[in-house]
Amino acid sequence: MSKEEVKGEESIMSYLLQTETDSSPRDLNVVAMLHHYWGQKQVQRSKGSSGESNGSLGDGDVHAESLILYESAPTPGPPYVCYVTLPGGSCFGNYKVCDSQAEARRDAARVALMNSLVNELPCRCIDAQFITQSLQQAATHCAVSMEDVCDSSTSLGTYSLLLHSYIGRTMLEFQEMMTVFQLLHWNGTLKALRKRQYSRQSVISYYSQRGLDEHMRSSLALDWLGREQRSPGRLGEELQVAQRRTGAGTATRHRVALLQGKN
């Protein structure tokens, strides 16, 4: 990344941090900036790691705009909630209390852009130290032995393989890949591949090179559409399960936050 690009990103971050507590309207189009940022990322990826971008709006911005998705939570009135999904599958919501859907969209874009920029920092790259700490935390949380790391048939061993396949890449990329595997697990794809006796290493190697692109989105959507047609009401059941799990997760986070506050 050139010095000019670094200075530009620092300037953007300074503005974004100021707007966290500033409710006055500003003239910077954060939505367009988010689209442009990911447009340039798409151009750089298509040209390879050594490719240079000329910084102009082009096909990359159009492609990014088609992959950046905005969804508004159904609500009869304020406060409004908006979620933005980035090309890799990462999802962010607005942080501030918003009195209009447009404001919620802008704030969601601001949060997504901040996370995108922070993700470029060297400290956000996965290294050996991070992997060791993550595996130790996972072993403690799941009450399993660290010896399982060497066994790819265990959950901890699989997690180790996933982490090592992303050394040198960013946290956001790893989170996006985990989203892909969660979707493949929910979809039954991982179970099908296991029945076909594909090794975990080969599956991880294949999908770690792919993001949550348009092809995968379409395939997943068509698969679930077919399931709904064969078994009407299936999607509704899955939605209810997801809502119950989300509610349970939210309640757990609230309890943890309460305990931390008491301490």
N, C-alpha and C positions, 0 to 999 in steps of 0.2 A: 504494500500500500504506500503511495507517495506521500510526501510531507503535506502537500496541498489537500489530499483527501483526508489525512488525519486531522488537519486544522479545521476542515469543513465539518467533519463529524463531531469534533469537540465543540464547535460553535452550535451545532444542532442540539447536542446534548445539553449545553448550557441553557438554551431556550426551552427545551422540553422540561427540564427540572424547574425552571421558573414558573412554568404554566401549571405546575401541580397545585399551587396555592393561589394562582392568579385567575380570577373569574372573568376578567375583562377580555373582550374580543381582541384577537391578534390577527395580523394580516398574513401569517404564514400558513400555507395550506398543508396541514399535516397529512391528510389523506393522500394528496398528490405526492408528497415527499416519500411516504411509505411505498407507494406504487413504483416510484422512480428508483428507490433503493433496491427493491427486489427485482426490478427490471434489469438493473445493472448487474446484480448477482447472477441472473439468468444468462446474461450475455457473457460474463466472465466464465461461467461454468461451461457454456457451449464452446468457448474458445480454448478451454483448458486453463490450468492453473497459471500459465504464463501469459494468458491473453490480456490485452489492455483494452479498457473501455474509453471511448472518446467523450463520455459524460453527457451525450445528447439524448433526448428522448427518441426512442426508436422502437423496433420490434420487440425488444426485451421488455419495455414498459407495457406494451399491449399484452404480451404473454403473461406478465406478472399480474396485470389487472384482471385477467381472466381466471387466475388461480387464487387471488386474494378474495376471500369470501366474507361478506358481512351478514350477520344474522341478528335480528332484534328479538328480544324476549317478548312474548305476547303480554301486553299490559294495557289496561284501559286509560291510563294516565301516568303522569310523572310519579316517582322517578323512573326514567327509562334506562334500559340495559341493552347494550350492544356487544356482540362478540365478533372478533375478526380472526379468521383462520389464515395463516400464512401458507405459502406454497408447499413447505415441507410437512404441514399438518399441525404445527404448534398453534394453540388458540389462546387469545387474550381478550379480556373484557375491560370495559371502562372502569376507572377507579373512582372518579368523582361522582357525586350525585348530580344527575343531569335532568334538566327540565324539558328537554326536547330530544327527539330521536336523532336529529342532526348533531346536536351537542354530544350525545352518547357515542355516535359514530366517530366523531373527531377525537374524543378522549380515548376510545378503544384503539384508534389508529396511533395516537400518541404513545400509549402504553406498549403497543406492539413494536413501534419504531425504537423506543428506548431499549427494549429487550434485544432487538436486532442489533443495535449499535454496541451495547454492552457485551453481547455475545462475541464480538470481534476482539475483545481484549485478550492478551496472552494468558491471563489467569483463568480464562474460561475454556482453555484447551485441556483435554483429558491426557493425563500423564500417569506414570507408574505410581506416584505417591497418591494421587486421587483414587486410582483403582484399588490400591491396598486398603485405604480408609473405607471406601465404599463396600468392599467385600467384608471387612471386619464388622461394619455396621449391619450389613445384611445378615451375617452369621449370628450376631447377637440378637437381632430383632426376630429371626426365625428359629432361634435356639438350636442351631445346627453346628457341626464342627467345621472349622476352617479346612480340614482335610478334604471336604467335599469339593473344594475348588479344583482339585486335580481330576475330578470325575465328571465328565461332560454329561453323564446321564442324570445327574442331580440338578436341582434348581439353581443351587449356588454355582455349580460348575458351568451351567449354561449362562448364567449372569456374568461369570468371569470371561467366557468366550465373547459375549457381546461387548463387554468393556474393552477387551484387548483388540477387538476388531475396529475400535474407534480411537485408538491412540493417535494423538496429534490432531484430532478433529474436535469440534466444539461441543459444549454441553447441549446446546440447542439442537444440533444435528443428532446427538445421541437420544435426546428426548423424542425427537421426531421418529427415529428408528424404533424406539420402544412403542410409540403409538401404532406404527405399522404392525408390529408383532402382536400387540393387543387386539388389533382388528382381525388379524389372521387367525388368532386363537378363538375369538368370538365367532368368526365366520366358519370355523371348522377346518380351515385350510391346513393348519399345522398338524392336526390329527390325521388328515388324509395323507400328508407327506410322510408322516411317521409310519403309517400302514404300508406305504410304498417303499419303506426301508431307506429313505434318504437320511443321511447322517445330519446331526444338528449343525456340525461345522459347515456342511455344504449349503444348508438352508440359510444359515446366518450369513455366509459369504455372499450368497445370491441376493438376499433382500437388503443387506447393508449397502449395496451399490444402487439401490432404488429408493426413491422417496415416495411420498404419498402423491403420485402424479395423477394426471387426468385419467390415464388408462386404468390405474388401480381403483380410483374412485368409481369409475364407470362399472368396472367388473364387480366390485362389492355391491354397488347399488342394484345392478341387474340381478345378481345372485339373490339378494334379499327380496327383490320384487318377485322373483320366481317362487321363493318360499312362501310369500304372502298369498300369491295366487293359488298355490297348491294347498295351503292351510290358512284360510282367512282368519285374521285376528292374531297371527303370529307376531307381527311387528308391534302390535299393541301390548302383548305380553312382555316382549323384550324391553319395551319402553318403560313399563311399570317396574320391571326388575332393576333397570338402570336408575330410575328415579328413587327407588328404595335404597339402593347402594349409595347414591349421591347424598341422600338425606342422612344415612348412617355415617358417611364420611364427614359430612359437615358437622354433625353432632360430636363426633370424636375430636375434630379440630377445635371445636368450642371448649370441650372439656380440657384438652391439653393447654389451650390458651389460658383457661381459668386457673389451672394448677400452676402454670408458669407465673401468672400474675400474683398468686398467693406466695410463691417462693421469692 
